[in-house]
């Protein structure tokens, strides 16, 4: 449906989140307990939601940045 996030469309099981969690499990699984896994899952979900929000912002290739860097020259 339109307006729903990827997580909402997939239900509780977001395939991207599941893949990322599988990678974490493969690398660090023996050192993680259930509390660690819950914290990591929450972080992955938060990062994916932030990514989705940024991707939804309308931005054209030619849009300028909000601020311009000017080096301090000690003047």
C-alpha positions in Angstrom: 0.0 0.0 0.0 1.1 3.5 -0.6 2.4 5.5 2.4 3.5 2.4 4.3 7.1 1.9 5.2 9.0 -1.2 4.1 8.8 -2.5 7.7 5.1 -2.0 7.8 4.7 -3.8 4.4 6.7 -6.7 5.6 5.2 -7.0 9.1 7.6 -7.6 11.9 10.1 -9.4 9.7 11.9 -6.9 7.5 14.1 -8.9 5.1 16.9 -6.3 5.2 16.9 -6.3 9.0 16.9 -10.1 9.0 19.9 -10.2 6.6 21.8 -7.7 8.7 21.1 -9.6 11.9 22.2 -12.8 10.3 25.5 -11.1 9.4 25.9 -10.0 13.0 25.1 -13.5 14.3 27.6 -15.1 11.9 30.4 -12.8 13.0 29.6 -12.3 16.7 26.9 -14.8 17.7 28.9 -16.8 20.2 29.6 -13.6 22.2 26.0 -12.3 22.2 23.3 -13.0 24.7 19.6 -12.3 24.3 19.8 -8.8 25.7 22.6 -8.0 23.2 20.6 -9.4 20.3 17.6 -7.2 21.3 19.7 -4.1 21.5 21.3 -4.8 18.1 17.9 -5.6 16.5 16.5 -2.3 17.8 19.5 -0.4 16.5 19.2 -2.0 13.1 15.4 -1.1 13.0 16.2 2.5 14.0 18.9 2.8 11.4 16.7 1.4 8.6 13.8 3.8 9.6 16.2 6.7 9.5 17.5 5.6 6.1 14.0 5.3 4.8 13.1 8.8 6.1 16.2 10.3 4.4 15.5 8.5 1.1 11.9 9.8 1.1 13.1 13.4 1.2 12.7 15.0 -2.3 16.2 16.0 -3.3 17.4 16.6 -6.9 20.9 16.0 -8.0 21.5 19.7 -8.5 20.3 20.8 -5.1 22.9 22.8 -3.2 23.8 22.1 0.5 22.1 24.1 3.2 25.4 25.6 4.3 28.7 26.4 2.5 32.0 25.6 4.1 34.4 28.5 4.4 37.8 27.9 5.8 39.0 30.2 8.6 42.0 32.2 7.4 42.8 33.9 10.7 41.9 37.4 9.5 
